[in-house]
Amino acid sequence: MKMLFKLFVLLSLITFSVSGFAQSYDHQLGARFGLMSGFTAKVVKNETVALHGTLGFRTGGVQLYGLIEKYTPIFRSSKYQWYAYFGGGAHFGFVNGYNQVRRWSEYDDYKKVENQFTSGFVIGPDAVLGIEFHIPGVPLIIFSEIKPFVELQSFNRIYPHFYDFGVGLTYQFVN
């Protein structure tokens, strides 16, 4: 658990240090809940482009996600602000899973398939499509997104996943 906390702190520091080169950036920290749940950090430039990092937990493992997102206002007034966003990126990390092993059984005279529990390295591309609502009067943002991904798993498997739906809450640091 200490290592996960250290990774989250490191991710936050990297996000804030990268954004220190200009003063028009907004910073956000929060949490995402879904198939992949975790801690999120986001740097938004001029309300149009964001760098989004997530320390995610899925399938008994931990992954680091990096995304670039493009924002478009849906509805904006003095009271309500709705944005749609889309983008892409990549992830890497570790997950737990099952590897199918096929063996010939001399005793039973047939091919036997066994599922062996294993854990291994994963890497792959990600996409994101979402909507967010800025709560009036407080620096909180509620978001809902779908984040499909494909990954190459070290236990000889390509895993496409097109329905990683998530919701979350972020705190926006105001400049």
N, C-alpha and C positions, 0 to 999 in steps of 0.2 A: 504494500500500500504506500509506503514511503517513496518507492521508486516512481509510482504513478503520479504522486503529488509533485515530485521533482520534475517529471516530464511536463506536467501542466504548467508549473512555474516557468520552466525553460521556454515552452511554447509562447506563453504570455510575454516574457521578456523579449523574445525574438520579434514578436509581432509589434510590440511598442517601440523597439529600437529601430526597426525598419521604417516605421512611420514618423520617426523623429526628424526626418529631413525636410518636412514641410509642415506648415501650421494649419492647413485647412483639412486635416484628417479628423474623422470621428473614430473613436475606439469603442468596441463593444466586447463584453465578456458575458457568457451565459452557459446554458445547458440545453442539450437536445435529447429528446426521448423518442425512441422508435426501435427498429431492428438494430440499428447502430445508435447507441446512446453514448453521450460523453459531454466533455467540456468544450466550448467553442470560444474562439477569439477572432474578432473581425476588425479590419481597418477599412473604413469607407472614405473614398476621395471624392469630394464635390457631389455627393449623393448619386453618383453614376457608376462607379467601379469600386469593387471591394476585393481585398485579399482575405480569404477565410481559411482559418486553420482549426482543425478539430482533433482532439485526443479522444478517440472513440473506443468503445468496448463492444465487442460482438463475438458470438460463438466461443465464449470462454477465452478470448484473446484480447489483445490491444493493438490498435492501428493508429497511424498518424495520417490525417487527410489534409491536403492543400488544394484550395479551389480559387479560381478567379471568377468573380461574378459581375454581371452587368445589370444595373438597376434602371427601372422605368417607372415613373409615377403613374398609378392607376387613378387615384382620386386624391386630390390635395386641396385642402382649404385651411383656414386659420385654426380650425378645431381638429380635423381628422387628416391623417396622412396614411395612405395605402400605397405600397410599392410591390411590383412584381420583379423577380430577378431570375436570371438563368446564367449558366456558366459551366465550366468544366475544370478538371484537374486530375489528380492522381492520389493514390494511397499506398502505404506499405505497412507491414506489421506481422503479427502472428495470430493464428487461429487454431482451434482444436477441431478435429474432424475424424472421419473414418476413411481408411484406405481399404479397398477391396483387394483381397489376395485370392488368386485361384490356384488350387492345388489338386493334383491327381491323388486319389486315395487308393492305394494298393489293396487295402482290406475290403473296402466297399465297392471297388471297381467303378468309380464314377468321379467326375470333376466336382470338387468341393469349393464353394465360395465362402470366404470368411471376411468379416468386417473387423479390422484391427483399428483400435483407437490410436490416433497419432496427433501430433501438433506440428505446425510448420509455418514457414515464411510465406507471405502472400504479397502480391503487388499487382496493381491494375489501374486502369483509367476510371474516372468518375464523371458524371454529369449531374446537374442540379437544376430544378425548376421549382420556384417557390413564390410565396406571397407573405408580406409582413405588414403589421399594423403597429404604428407608433401610438402608444397610449397618450392621450392629451394630458398635459400638466405634470407628467412624471417621465423620467428618462428610461422607460421600460418599453421593450418591443416584443410583441408576440409574433411568432412565425410558424408557418406550416410549409413543408416542402416534400418533394419526392426526389430521391437521389439514387438513380440507377447506377450500377457498376458492373464491371467484369473483372475477374481476378484470376491470376495464375497462382495456383496453390502448389506448394512444394511436394505435396503427396500426389503428384501426377494427375492433376485435375484442373480444368478450366471451369470456373463457376460464374455464369451470368446471373445477375440478380436485378430485375427491373422494377421492383416495387418496394424499395426501402423508404417507406413513408415515415415522416417524423414531424414532431411539433416541438416548440421550444420557447424559451424566454431569455432575453438578453437585457443587460443593463448598458445603457449608452452613456459614456463619459462625455460631458459637454465641454467644449473648449471655451 
